[in-house]
Amino acid sequence: MAMTGQPKRTPLHDLHVELGGKIVDFAGWAMPVQYPAGIIAEHNACRTKAALFDVSHMGQVELHGELAAAELERLVPSAMVGLAPGKARYTMFTNQNGSILDDLIVSNAGDHLFVVVNAAMRDQDIAHMRDNLAGIRVVERSDLALVAVQGPKAEAVVASLAPAAAHLRFMETAKADLAGIPCRISRLGYTGEDGYEISMPASEAEKVARALLAHEDCEPAGLGARDSLRLEAGLCLYGNDIDTRTSPIEAQLNWAIQKRRREEGGFPGEERILRELASGPARKLVGLLPEGRAPARQSTQIVDAVGAVIGEVTSGGFGPTVGGPVSLGYVLASHAAPDTPVSLVIRGNPVPARVVSLPFVPHNYKR
């Protein structure tokens, strides 16, 4: 969707400016790409201590209705019926071709489902739900802000203000007061590290953010570090690694399709998705480690030993924790095994690389 006019501002915009954030237009939102410490310092803070990210540009949606889970199951390949109160689940909207319209997190909030969708697809996703969830009230919560606190010290940071947060496990959610503000605290994130996403009234977002940043182990981080962290963690970015040209099975998201859904079907694109589950896809998303220091970025061609094109890079950059360039990309299934030698055509020159298992940096979730 084309964006017009000035980018929208999150409730934390003034704080970002105060902290020296470099503001860029991201999906129609004015967001900090980095702060004065720089992307690598912010990345390392998340890997060793804790980092706070403003993710208020993402869409927060409530689904109200007794049959909300059953209705949502008709749009996604994951099991929503039976998702226990206080539990969250990763899933994706698929189309009739078995491709991915967007990925999202769904939480059972007790009397409703709480859904978080990507910023770039926010309007489309909300329209998709309103058009297709029969009898369900779809409420966009534009009055809420959202921050993520990620890193091995995240529990100490968040629990210092909301002790109940320490009792949550990975993919669990609960309501709790944080610095005296009622919030929804969910133990999940997009960095591969332990951490939380915290939803709160927009009017109180700056108070909560300042309270979190007051902790000695918590630093602000922007979009640049968020991307390098998720890349090292092997996590897909919608619009790069997954889109309407890719299926969940090609993207190695088989784990998000529970046994009951594989047996029963009943979701858009089930014919292709179930066929690929049974027989394997023609191509697969893999990790790629190039030799040297030059990063292979999106759209870089991947070729085999004789120069034949076997795929394309979808995300790439420098991995500070890895200490060198890392990339994600799709290759023919015949070339997807770990340690398969390939070449990445960077500025016209084939650079040797090898296929590796994901993630590049092990996940650190509290299960």
Beta strands, then each sheet from edge to edge (+ up, - down):
strand 1: 8-9
strand 2: 22-26
strand 3: 29-34
strand 4: 50-54
strand 5: 59-64
strand 6: 88-94
strand 7: 100-108
strand 8: 113-117
strand 9: 137-140
strand 10: 144-150
strand 11: 173-178
strand 12: 181-186
strand 13: 195-201
strand 14: 218-220
strand 15: 283-290
strand 16: 301-303
strand 17: 309-319
strand 18: 324-332
strand 19: 341-346
strand 20: 349-356
sheet 1: 1+ 3+ 2-
sheet 2: 11+ 12- 13+ 10- 4+ 14+
sheet 3: 6+ 7- 8+ 5- 9+
sheet 4: 15+ 18- 17+ 16- 19+ 20- 15+
end
